Amino acid sequence: MDSPTADIVRAARLEANLTQRQAADLLEVSYRAWQAWEQGQNPMPPGYWKLFLILTDPKVQPCLKEWGEPSR
């Protein structure tokens, strides 16, 4: 899997109805990292892209709520 383009990252975030800060918090990355991905300054690593898609998939969200918040 390749890194998504900045336009795709932004479109996916908007489709998930998240702010940049919410998206960054969801992936536990810095707000600045998310901004850089959306601005095309740095490519989003494919692993983070996959995780974002999983966490924002409406079909997966009920399962995530059922499993609960992972311990840190």
Buried (B, 14 or more C-beta within 10 A) or exposed (E): EEBBEBEBBBEBBEEBEBEBEEBBBBBEBEBEBBBBBBEEEBBBEEEBBEBBEEBBEEEEEEEEEEEEEEEE
